[in-house]
């Protein structure tokens, strides 16, 4: 996958996929770096923010997790995806209640 990313570095989805793999391997800083790069390439993709919020939550950085979820929710709403918007709002409420 790293070779694919170097060849297709203008596609944030590759960074997102590798970031998710790093997340599953508990390589959180590498995952954040890839999610950051994905967002840098395509800041309109809510999945990237949602994935990064999971790492922030795991690290105990609830404020950053909420910020990412709020951004994802806003993007989903702009896209007309009310189901995903509602999921993010519900998750924000859970995090705020901690």
DRENKOLDO-682422 format. One record per residue: residue in three letters; x, y, z of N, C-alpha, C in turn; residue number from 1. Coordinates in pm, 1 decimal. Each point is the difference from the previous one (the first is absolute). Layout:
REM residues N
type	nX	nY	nZ	caX	caY	caZ	cX	cY	cZ	seq
ALA	X	Y	Z	X	Y	Z	X	Y	Z	NUM
...
//
This chain:
REM residues 98
type	nX	nY	nZ	caX	caY	caZ	cX	cY	cZ	seq
UNK	81.7	-118.7	0.0	-81.7	118.7	0.0	87.1	126.5	0.0	1
UNK	113.9	-3.0	66.6	88.9	115.4	2.0	46.9	35.2	-140.4	2
UNK	28.4	-101.3	-81.8	40.2	24.7	-138.9	-113.4	67.5	-75.6	3
UNK	-120.9	-47.1	19.6	-116.0	60.8	-65.3	-14.1	145.6	40.8	4
UNK	21.2	28.9	127.4	-12.1	137.6	46.9	105.2	87.8	-65.4	5
UNK	121.3	-48.1	-9.5	103.7	82.7	-61.6	-30.6	27.4	-146.3	6
UNK	-67.7	-92.2	-65.2	-35.3	18.2	-140.6	-127.2	82.6	-17.3	7
UNK	-89.0	-6.9	95.1	-130.0	65.7	-8.4	-19.3	99.0	115.2	8
UNK	100.2	77.4	29.3	-1.0	82.4	120.3	-104.0	110.9	0.3	9
UNK	-69.9	17.8	-108.6	-103.2	103.1	-4.0	-138.3	-54.3	36.3	10
UNK	-6.7	-122.3	46.3	-127.4	-60.9	38.2	-0.3	-26.5	149.8	11
UNK	-80.3	76.0	71.7	-7.0	-12.4	144.2	-50.2	-134.8	48.1	12
UNK	-72.6	-71.5	-85.7	-54.8	-129.3	41.9	110.0	-101.9	29.3	13
UNK	111.0	8.5	-72.4	111.4	-91.2	28.2	56.4	26.1	139.2	14
UNK	16.2	127.6	33.6	50.8	34.4	132.9	-99.9	-41.8	107.3	15
UNK	-127.9	16.5	-29.5	-102.9	-40.6	94.3	6.1	-150.5	27.0	16
UNK	12.8	-77.8	-104.5	6.2	-145.9	16.5	122.6	-42.9	79.7	17
UNK	113.7	60.0	-32.4	120.6	-35.6	74.0	-10.3	49.2	144.9	18
UNK	-57.8	117.6	18.7	-21.0	50.3	135.3	-87.0	-93.2	81.8	19
UNK	-104.0	-53.4	-61.8	-87.5	-94.5	69.8	76.0	-127.6	34.3	20
UNK	85.4	-44.7	-91.2	82.2	-118.9	28.5	94.2	27.3	117.1	21
UNK	62.4	116.2	1.8	86.4	36.6	112.8	-79.0	4.0	130.7	22
UNK	-120.1	53.1	-8.3	-87.3	5.9	117.8	-25.1	-140.2	54.9	23
UNK	-30.8	-92.9	-86.9	-25.8	-137.9	41.6	125.0	-66.5	57.9	24
UNK	116.7	44.8	-45.5	126.7	-53.5	50.8	47.3	75.7	124.5	25
UNK	-82.0	92.3	47.5	29.6	82.7	117.0	121.5	90.1	-22.3	26
UNK	21.0	39.0	-123.6	104.8	96.7	-34.3	-68.9	135.0	-20.2	27
UNK	-36.7	59.5	114.0	-90.5	114.3	-3.0	60.7	125.3	-62.2	28
UNK	126.0	28.1	28.3	60.5	120.1	-58.5	11.4	-12.2	-151.4	29
UNK	36.2	-117.2	-48.3	6.4	-21.8	-145.2	-138.9	13.9	-60.8	30
UNK	-100.4	-49.5	69.6	-137.7	10.9	-48.3	-43.2	146.2	-7.5	31
UNK	27.9	75.6	105.5	-35.6	142.4	-1.4	69.7	70.8	-115.2	32
UNK	125.9	-29.8	-21.1	73.2	63.0	-110.9	-66.2	-27.7	-134.0	33
UNK	-43.7	-124.3	-20.3	-65.7	-33.0	-126.9	-137.3	65.1	-10.7	34
UNK	-75.7	3.3	108.0	-129.9	67.8	-4.9	18.1	149.7	-24.2	35
UNK	102.5	58.9	62.0	29.2	141.6	-25.2	30.1	23.7	-147.3	36
UNK	78.0	-88.6	-59.2	33.9	14.1	-141.7	-124.3	-17.2	-87.5	37
UNK	-84.3	-95.0	34.9	-124.1	-19.5	-75.5	-85.6	126.6	4.5	38
UNK	-8.9	60.4	118.3	-78.9	123.5	15.7	64.4	114.9	-76.3	39
UNK	131.8	5.8	1.0	71.0	103.6	-75.0	-32.4	-10.8	-149.2	40
UNK	-9.1	-120.9	-51.0	-29.3	-22.5	-141.0	-146.9	26.8	-30.7	41
UNK	-88.8	-44.7	88.4	-143.8	13.5	-23.6	-70.2	32.7	131.3	42
UNK	-13.6	127.1	27.0	-60.2	44.2	126.2	-152.6	-8.5	-0.3	43
UNK	-58.0	-46.8	-107.4	-146.7	-11.3	-10.6	-50.7	-142.0	24.9	44
UNK	90.4	-92.0	36.8	-40.0	-139.6	22.6	-19.0	-24.3	149.8	45
UNK	-125.1	-17.6	42.6	-27.5	-15.0	143.1	56.6	-126.9	63.2	46
UNK	19.1	-103.7	-79.0	54.4	-125.0	53.2	138.5	19.2	59.9	47
UNK	78.3	86.6	-61.3	135.8	23.5	49.2	-2.9	59.2	140.8	48
UNK	-90.7	94.9	21.4	-13.6	62.4	132.0	-53.6	-100.6	102.5	49
UNK	-95.8	-80.6	-43.0	-57.4	-100.5	89.4	106.8	-98.7	44.7	50
UNK	81.0	-46.2	-93.3	104.4	-95.6	34.8	102.6	61.5	95.1	51
UNK	39.5	123.6	-26.2	97.1	64.6	88.2	-59.3	23.4	138.5	52
UNK	-129.7	27.0	5.5	-63.9	21.9	130.6	7.7	-124.2	88.2	53
UNK	-4.0	-117.5	-62.3	10.6	-124.1	77.0	134.1	-13.3	69.6	54
UNK	104.2	45.1	-65.7	132.9	-4.3	61.6	6.9	99.7	114.1	55
UNK	-49.0	120.9	-25.2	1.8	100.5	106.0	-77.6	-49.0	122.1	56
UNK	-112.9	-63.4	-24.8	-78.8	-53.5	110.8	79.7	-105.7	75.9	57
UNK	62.9	-90.1	-71.8	78.8	-105.6	63.5	114.6	58.2	81.9	58
UNK	56.7	110.3	-46.2	109.4	65.2	71.2	-48.0	85.6	117.5	59
UNK	-131.2	14.0	12.3	-55.3	81.0	108.1	-10.9	147.7	-33.1	60
UNK	23.7	35.2	-125.0	-11.2	137.9	-44.6	-142.8	23.1	-50.1	61
UNK	-91.4	8.0	95.1	-143.1	6.6	-32.7	-34.4	127.8	-75.1	62
UNK	63.6	109.4	36.3	-26.4	126.6	-67.7	32.0	-9.3	-149.2	63
UNK	114.7	-56.7	-34.0	37.2	-15.4	-140.6	-94.3	-97.8	-70.2	64
UNK	-40.3	-105.6	69.3	-94.3	-96.0	-58.6	-132.2	67.7	-32.2	65
UNK	-48.2	81.0	92.6	-126.3	71.5	-22.5	14.2	97.0	-116.8	66
UNK	110.7	72.5	-6.0	21.5	93.8	-111.5	-5.5	-71.3	-134.4	67
UNK	65.7	-115.4	-9.2	-3.0	-75.3	-125.5	-139.3	-52.0	-32.0	68
UNK	-70.4	-46.2	100.7	-135.8	-49.2	-23.1	-94.4	112.6	-41.4	69
UNK	19.9	118.8	55.7	-81.4	114.6	-40.8	26.7	35.5	-146.1	70
UNK	126.0	-5.6	-39.8	33.8	27.7	-139.9	-61.2	-106.4	-91.3	71
UNK	11.4	-126.0	39.2	-58.5	-108.4	-79.8	-151.1	16.3	-10.3	72
UNK	-64.5	31.8	111.5	-145.6	17.8	0.8	-41.2	111.4	-95.8	73
UNK	71.3	111.8	5.0	-31.9	111.8	-88.6	15.1	-39.4	-146.5	74
UNK	104.8	-74.8	-30.5	21.0	-43.7	-138.5	-108.8	-96.7	-44.4	75
UNK	-37.4	-92.7	87.9	-108.8	-91.3	-35.8	-129.8	75.9	-24.3	76
UNK	-26.4	100.5	82.4	-121.0	79.5	-17.5	3.6	74.2	-133.6	77
UNK	114.9	56.7	-34.6	15.3	67.5	-129.4	-24.9	-95.5	-116.1	78
UNK	37.9	-125.3	18.7	-17.2	-100.4	-104.6	-141.8	-56.9	-2.3	79
UNK	-80.6	38.1	96.4	-136.9	-49.7	7.5	-11.4	-138.5	60.5	80
UNK	102.8	-44.4	69.5	1.1	-133.3	60.6	-40.1	12.6	147.0	81
UNK	-129.6	5.4	22.8	-52.2	23.7	135.2	24.9	-117.7	93.8	82
UNK	5.0	-119.9	-53.5	24.8	-117.1	83.9	140.0	6.8	62.1	83
UNK	101.1	27.2	-81.3	136.6	10.1	52.4	16.4	124.2	87.2	84
UNK	-67.5	107.8	-36.3	0.3	120.5	83.3	-50.8	-32.9	140.5	85
UNK	-111.3	-69.9	6.3	-60.2	-35.1	129.0	91.8	-90.0	81.3	86
UNK	67.2	-93.3	-64.6	94.8	-87.4	70.5	110.2	82.7	66.2	87
UNK	52.6	98.3	-72.6	108.3	81.1	55.6	-49.9	87.2	115.3	88
UNK	-119.0	55.7	-15.0	-58.0	82.4	107.8	-21.8	-85.1	124.1	89
UNK	-49.6	-120.9	-17.1	-20.2	-89.5	113.9	132.2	-32.9	68.8	90
UNK	103.7	-23.9	-78.1	131.9	-30.1	57.0	55.5	121.1	75.9	91
UNK	-21.0	118.3	-54.9	43.0	122.3	68.5	-68.0	10.9	136.5	92
UNK	-128.2	-26.4	4.5	-73.7	7.9	125.8	54.0	-100.6	101.8	93
UNK	34.4	-119.1	-45.7	58.1	-101.4	89.0	132.9	48.6	55.7	94
UNK	84.0	54.2	-87.9	131.3	48.3	44.8	-13.0	117.4	96.4	95
UNK	-93.6	86.9	-24.6	-19.4	115.9	88.5	-51.8	-41.3	138.3	96
UNK	-65.5	-115.1	5.7	-57.6	-43.6	128.0	102.2	-71.6	88.7	97
UNK	119.4	-21.3	-50.5	104.7	-68.2	77.9	56.8	88.8	106.8	98
//
